[in-house]
């Protein structure tokens, strides 16, 4: 697996430190994947299989239902992103 380094404003870092229960690298990984899906640069099925937490979650439900939920999540993310650019 590749590694990246990113810079954050100090106040964001402090807030993250207040929540050590969150796996921030997984949050970043999922956010990057969602962005790539919204750009339609890579196949959503490949992405579903690439994220450990997503894979673990969908293993408990039907594959078709998981794909449907994933597509719904992407749609909601697009609406959210559009809202943020209008604000």
Beta strands, then each sheet from edge to edge (+ up, - down):
end
